[in-house]
Amino acid sequence: MSVLNDIRKPIEKEMAEFEAYFNRTVKSDIPLLKIILNYILRRKGKQMRPLLVFLTAGLNGEIAEPTFVAATMIELLHTASIVHDDVVDDAHERRGAISINVLWNSKIAVLVGDYMLSKGLLISVEKSRYDMLEIVSESVKSMTEGELLQIQKSRKLNIREEDYFKIINCKTAALIAACTATGARSVTENPDTIQLMKDFGENIGVAFQIRDDLLDYVGNGLTGKVAGNDIKEKKITLPLINALEHSTNSQKRHILSIVKNRKKTKADINEVIRFVSESGGLEYAELKMNQYRDKALAILDSYPESEIKDSLKEFVNYTTSRNK
């Protein structure tokens, strides 16, 4: 967390104010909802997305209430998507804590996610920020399309590299791009600046997701993920896609038969990890990740030097070097 603490320094005051602002926004008088919301707020993560909203806003202008509105909308959307994802994936844990769908049930979890989405809509209407609502709504649409495309492709395990990038652009990069676009929109009306920041966020998002997928092949005890978890869940990501593209037909059939098997042993998972490592899949994925990282850094190079620019550079580098 020390790296993130350093990144937060230029907007430390605003982030502290945001926490109180967000808590006021999501509160409810319904007893059950109150309990669940308190549970969610107590286990909040690294708040990387609101952090990105504030840094992008500070890079392009003066942070004011519209930036708090943007960060709140993004955090509500992100939290709602996490709650809904845990239902879709039948997940039992999130960030080391029991998920909402397990503690209560799936029906309640879906309703809580819906509540948070509706609060995001309401704050944008109350503050007359229809411009931000459009950006956020577009990202919700993309995330849903990406999830459905992934489900469709996972059934037949026929994911190609172009499918992979389409999925992660929709699922991960769309939300990060919404962070940077709404952050910019909260301080400027310049369409070129907003688009530039959207491109900046998309590049960060793709690099972030590739790093996440690489971590699935690294069992070092430091990661937030269990090594081989994607393989266990039949998720075919870039390292495996590339390794399969450079394998013989018999190798491909053998590896895919392991991935398809519902009852994989630890030895099966380790065999797939070894195959990807020996076939150069990890190096290829890292190369692609660094290309997107460099595109994001190149966009920052067009800005004058500042403390906030330095923090954003650190943020970009952190996304591709983190261990969890």
C-alpha positions as CSV (number, residue, x, y, z in Angstrom):
1,M,0.0,0.0,0.0
2,S,3.0,2.4,0.4
3,V,3.2,2.9,-3.4
4,L,-0.5,3.9,-3.5
5,N,0.0,6.1,-0.4
6,D,2.7,8.0,-2.3
7,I,0.4,8.2,-5.4
8,R,-2.4,9.7,-3.3
9,K,-0.3,12.5,-1.8
10,P,-1.2,15.3,-4.2
11,I,-4.9,14.7,-3.6
12,E,-4.8,13.3,-0.1
13,K,-7.2,15.9,1.3
14,E,-9.7,15.4,-1.5
15,M,-9.7,11.6,-1.1
16,A,-10.4,12.0,2.6
17,E,-13.3,14.3,1.9
18,F,-14.5,11.9,-0.8
19,E,-14.9,9.1,1.7
20,A,-17.4,11.1,3.8
21,Y,-19.1,12.4,0.6
22,F,-19.5,8.8,-0.7
23,N,-20.8,7.5,2.6
24,R,-23.5,10.2,2.8
25,T,-24.6,9.4,-0.8
26,V,-25.1,5.7,-0.3
27,K,-26.9,5.8,3.1
28,S,-30.3,4.3,3.5
29,D,-32.9,4.1,6.3
30,I,-33.9,0.5,5.4
31,P,-32.5,-1.6,8.3
32,L,-31.3,-4.6,6.2
33,L,-29.8,-2.3,3.5
34,K,-28.1,-0.2,6.2
35,I,-26.4,-3.3,7.6
36,I,-25.2,-4.5,4.2
37,L,-24.0,-1.1,3.1
38,N,-22.0,-0.7,6.3
39,Y,-20.5,-4.1,5.6
40,I,-19.5,-3.0,2.1
41,L,-18.1,0.3,3.2
42,R,-16.0,-1.3,6.0
43,R,-14.3,-3.7,3.5
44,K,-13.6,-1.1,0.8
45,G,-10.5,-1.8,-1.3
46,K,-7.6,0.4,-2.5
47,Q,-10.1,2.9,-4.1
48,M,-7.9,3.0,-7.2
49,R,-10.8,4.1,-9.4
50,P,-11.8,7.3,-7.4
51,L,-8.1,8.0,-7.0
52,L,-7.8,7.9,-10.8
53,V,-10.8,10.3,-11.2
54,F,-9.3,12.9,-8.8
55,L,-5.8,12.6,-10.3
56,T,-7.1,13.0,-13.9
57,A,-9.3,16.0,-12.8
58,G,-6.3,17.6,-11.1
59,L,-4.1,17.1,-14.2
60,N,-6.7,19.0,-16.4
61,G,-8.1,21.7,-14.1
62,E,-9.4,22.6,-10.6
63,I,-11.0,19.9,-8.5
64,A,-14.4,20.9,-7.3
65,E,-17.8,19.3,-6.5
66,P,-18.3,17.9,-10.0
67,T,-15.2,15.8,-9.4
68,F,-16.7,14.3,-6.2
69,V,-19.9,13.5,-8.2
70,A,-17.8,11.8,-10.9
71,A,-15.8,9.7,-8.3
72,T,-19.0,8.8,-6.5
73,M,-20.7,7.6,-9.7
74,I,-17.7,5.5,-10.6
75,E,-17.4,4.0,-7.2
76,L,-21.1,3.1,-7.1
77,L,-20.8,1.5,-10.5
78,H,-17.7,-0.4,-9.6
79,T,-19.2,-1.7,-6.3
80,A,-22.4,-2.7,-7.9
81,S,-20.5,-4.6,-10.6
82,I,-18.5,-6.4,-8.0
83,V,-21.7,-7.4,-6.1
84,H,-23.3,-8.6,-9.3
85,D,-20.2,-10.4,-10.5
86,D,-20.0,-12.4,-7.3
87,V,-23.5,-13.6,-7.9
88,V,-22.7,-14.5,-11.6
89,D,-19.5,-16.3,-10.6
90,D,-21.1,-17.8,-7.4
91,A,-18.0,-16.4,-5.6
92,H,-17.7,-17.1,-1.9
93,E,-15.0,-14.4,-1.1
94,R,-14.1,-10.9,-2.2
95,R,-10.8,-9.3,-1.0
96,G,-10.5,-12.0,1.7
97,A,-14.1,-11.3,3.1
98,I,-17.2,-13.3,2.6
99,S,-19.2,-12.1,-0.4
100,I,-22.7,-10.5,-0.1
101,N,-24.4,-13.4,-1.9
102,V,-23.0,-15.9,0.7
103,L,-23.6,-13.8,3.8
104,W,-27.2,-13.0,2.8
105,N,-28.3,-14.6,-0.5
106,S,-28.1,-14.0,-4.3
107,K,-31.5,-12.3,-4.5
108,I,-30.5,-9.7,-1.8
109,A,-27.0,-9.3,-3.5
110,V,-28.6,-8.5,-6.9
111,L,-31.0,-6.0,-5.2
112,V,-28.1,-4.3,-3.3
113,G,-26.2,-4.0,-6.6
114,D,-29.3,-2.5,-8.2
115,Y,-29.6,0.0,-5.4
116,M,-26.1,1.2,-5.9
117,L,-26.6,1.6,-9.6
118,S,-29.8,3.6,-9.0
119,K,-27.9,5.8,-6.5
120,G,-25.4,6.5,-9.2
121,L,-28.1,7.5,-11.7
122,L,-29.8,9.7,-9.1
123,I,-26.8,11.7,-8.1
124,S,-26.0,12.5,-11.7
125,V,-29.6,13.7,-12.2
126,E,-29.7,15.6,-8.9
127,K,-26.5,17.4,-9.9
128,S,-27.6,17.8,-13.6
129,R,-24.5,15.9,-14.8
130,Y,-26.1,14.2,-17.8
131,D,-22.7,14.4,-19.6
132,M,-21.1,12.2,-16.9
133,L,-24.2,9.9,-16.9
134,E,-23.7,9.3,-20.6
135,I,-20.0,8.3,-20.1
136,V,-20.9,6.0,-17.1
137,S,-23.9,4.5,-18.9
138,E,-21.8,3.7,-21.9
139,S,-19.3,1.8,-19.7
140,V,-22.1,-0.2,-18.0
141,K,-23.3,-1.3,-21.5
142,S,-19.7,-2.2,-22.5
143,M,-19.1,-4.2,-19.2
144,T,-22.4,-6.2,-19.7
145,E,-21.5,-6.9,-23.4
146,G,-18.0,-8.0,-22.4
147,E,-19.3,-10.4,-19.7
148,L,-21.8,-12.0,-22.1
149,L,-19.2,-12.3,-24.8
150,Q,-16.8,-14.0,-22.4
151,I,-19.5,-16.4,-21.3
152,Q,-20.3,-17.2,-24.9
153,K,-16.7,-17.8,-25.9
154,S,-15.9,-19.8,-22.7
155,R,-18.5,-22.4,-23.4
156,K,-16.6,-23.5,-26.5
157,L,-13.1,-22.4,-25.4
158,N,-12.6,-20.8,-28.8
159,I,-11.2,-17.5,-27.6
160,R,-8.7,-15.9,-30.1
161,E,-6.4,-13.0,-29.3
162,E,-8.8,-10.5,-30.9
163,D,-11.7,-11.9,-28.8
164,Y,-9.6,-11.6,-25.7
165,F,-8.8,-7.9,-26.4
166,K,-12.4,-7.2,-27.2
167,I,-13.5,-8.8,-23.9
168,I,-11.0,-6.9,-21.7
169,N,-11.7,-3.6,-23.5
170,C,-15.4,-4.0,-22.7
171,K,-15.0,-5.5,-19.2
172,T,-12.0,-3.7,-17.6
173,A,-10.8,-0.9,-19.8
174,A,-14.3,0.6,-20.2
175,L,-14.6,1.3,-16.5
176,I,-11.0,2.7,-16.2
177,A,-11.7,4.9,-19.3
178,A,-14.9,6.1,-17.6
179,C,-12.8,7.1,-14.5
180,T,-10.4,9.2,-16.6
181,A,-13.1,10.6,-18.9
182,T,-15.4,11.7,-16.1
183,G,-12.4,13.1,-14.2
184,A,-11.5,15.3,-17.1
185,R,-15.2,16.2,-17.8
186,S,-15.6,17.3,-14.2
187,V,-13.0,20.2,-14.9
188,T,-13.3,20.9,-18.6
189,E,-15.7,20.9,-21.5
190,N,-12.9,20.5,-24.1
191,P,-13.9,17.3,-26.1
192,D,-10.3,16.7,-27.3
193,T,-9.1,16.7,-23.7
194,I,-11.9,14.3,-22.6
195,Q,-11.2,12.0,-25.5
196,L,-7.4,12.0,-24.8
197,M,-8.1,11.1,-21.1
198,K,-10.5,8.4,-22.2
199,D,-7.8,6.9,-24.4
200,F,-5.4,7.2,-21.5
201,G,-7.8,5.2,-19.3
202,E,-8.4,2.5,-21.9
203,N,-4.6,1.9,-22.2
204,I,-4.3,1.7,-18.4
205,G,-7.3,-0.7,-18.3
206,V,-5.9,-3.1,-20.9
207,A,-2.5,-3.1,-19.2
208,F,-4.1,-3.6,-15.8
209,Q,-6.1,-6.7,-17.0
210,I,-3.1,-8.3,-18.7
211,R,-1.2,-7.9,-15.4
212,D,-4.1,-9.5,-13.6
213,D,-4.1,-12.5,-16.0
214,L,-0.3,-12.8,-15.7
215,L,-0.6,-13.1,-11.9
216,D,-2.7,-16.2,-12.4
217,Y,0.5,-18.0,-13.6
218,V,2.7,-16.7,-10.8
219,G,2.4,-18.6,-7.5
220,N,4.6,-16.4,-5.2
221,G,2.3,-16.2,-2.2
222,L,2.1,-12.4,-2.6
223,T,-0.8,-12.3,-5.1
224,G,-4.4,-11.6,-4.3
225,K,-5.3,-14.4,-6.7
226,V,-4.6,-18.1,-6.2
227,A,-2.2,-19.3,-9.0
228,G,-4.2,-21.3,-11.6
229,N,-7.6,-20.0,-10.5
230,D,-8.4,-18.8,-14.1
231,I,-7.5,-22.3,-15.4
232,K,-9.6,-23.9,-12.8
233,E,-12.6,-21.7,-13.9
234,K,-11.9,-22.4,-17.6
235,K,-10.9,-18.8,-18.3
236,I,-8.6,-18.6,-21.3
237,T,-6.5,-15.5,-21.1
238,L,-3.7,-14.0,-23.2
239,P,-0.7,-16.1,-21.9
240,L,-2.6,-19.4,-22.7
241,I,-4.0,-18.0,-26.0
242,N,-0.5,-17.2,-27.2
243,A,0.9,-20.5,-26.0
244,L,-1.8,-22.5,-27.8
245,E,-1.2,-20.5,-31.0
246,H,2.4,-21.8,-31.0
247,S,1.7,-25.4,-30.2
248,T,1.1,-28.5,-32.2
249,N,-2.5,-29.8,-32.8
250,S,-1.9,-32.7,-30.4
251,Q,-0.6,-30.3,-27.7
252,K,-3.5,-28.0,-28.2
253,R,-6.1,-30.8,-27.9
254,H,-4.4,-32.1,-24.8
255,I,-4.2,-28.7,-23.0
256,L,-7.7,-27.8,-23.9
257,S,-9.0,-31.2,-22.6
258,I,-7.4,-30.4,-19.3
259,V,-8.9,-26.9,-19.2
260,K,-12.4,-28.3,-20.1
261,N,-12.2,-30.9,-17.4
262,R,-14.4,-29.9,-14.5
263,K,-12.4,-32.0,-12.0
264,K,-8.9,-30.7,-12.5
265,T,-6.2,-31.8,-10.1
266,K,-3.4,-29.6,-8.9
267,A,-1.0,-31.5,-11.2
268,D,-3.3,-30.8,-14.1
269,I,-3.3,-27.0,-13.4
270,N,0.5,-27.1,-12.9
271,E,0.9,-28.8,-16.3
272,V,-1.0,-26.0,-18.0
273,I,1.0,-23.4,-16.1
274,R,4.3,-25.1,-17.2
275,F,3.1,-25.4,-20.8
276,V,2.3,-21.7,-20.9
277,S,5.6,-20.8,-19.3
278,E,7.7,-23.0,-21.6
279,S,5.8,-21.9,-24.7
280,G,6.6,-18.2,-24.2
281,G,3.1,-17.2,-23.3
282,L,4.1,-15.2,-20.3
283,E,6.8,-13.2,-22.1
284,Y,4.4,-12.4,-24.9
285,A,1.6,-11.2,-22.5
286,E,4.2,-9.1,-20.7
287,L,5.3,-7.5,-24.0
288,K,1.7,-6.6,-24.9
289,M,1.1,-5.2,-21.4
290,N,4.1,-3.0,-21.6
291,Q,3.0,-1.7,-25.0
292,Y,-0.2,-0.5,-23.5
293,R,1.6,0.9,-20.5
294,D,3.9,2.9,-22.8
295,K,0.9,4.3,-24.7
296,A,-0.5,5.6,-21.5
297,L,2.8,7.1,-20.4
298,A,3.2,8.7,-23.9
299,I,-0.2,10.6,-23.4
300,L,1.1,11.9,-20.0
301,D,4.3,13.2,-21.8
302,S,2.1,15.8,-23.6
303,Y,1.4,17.5,-20.2
304,P,3.7,19.9,-18.3
305,E,5.6,18.6,-15.3
306,S,3.7,18.5,-12.0
307,E,3.2,16.5,-8.9
308,I,0.0,15.1,-10.2
309,K,1.6,14.1,-13.4
310,D,4.3,12.3,-11.4
311,S,1.6,10.5,-9.4
312,L,-0.2,9.4,-12.6
313,K,3.1,8.0,-14.0
314,E,3.5,6.1,-10.8
315,F,-0.1,4.9,-11.0
316,V,0.5,3.6,-14.6
317,N,3.7,1.8,-13.6
318,Y,2.0,0.4,-10.5
319,T,-0.7,-1.3,-12.5
320,T,1.9,-3.3,-14.5
321,S,4.2,-4.2,-11.6
322,R,1.7,-4.9,-8.7
323,N,1.8,-8.3,-7.1
324,K,-2.0,-8.4,-6.3
